[in-house]
Amino acid sequence: MKQKITDYLDEIYGGTFTATHLQKLVTRLESAKRLITQRRKNTGMKVMSC
């Protein structure tokens, strides 16, 4: 997956997107992934299904 992202960035930005930029992007994506997949605290509310 990381290689695909790198290929797309190279295609879009050419050589101006550096390894430092890529590492910062990967760090942010990993952080977002953790937040998205983090288990939510049970609030005691039940979801009604139709």
Secondary structure, DSSP 8 states (H G I E B T S, - for coil): -HHHHHHHHHHHHGGGS-HHHHHHHHHHHHHHHHHHHS-----S------
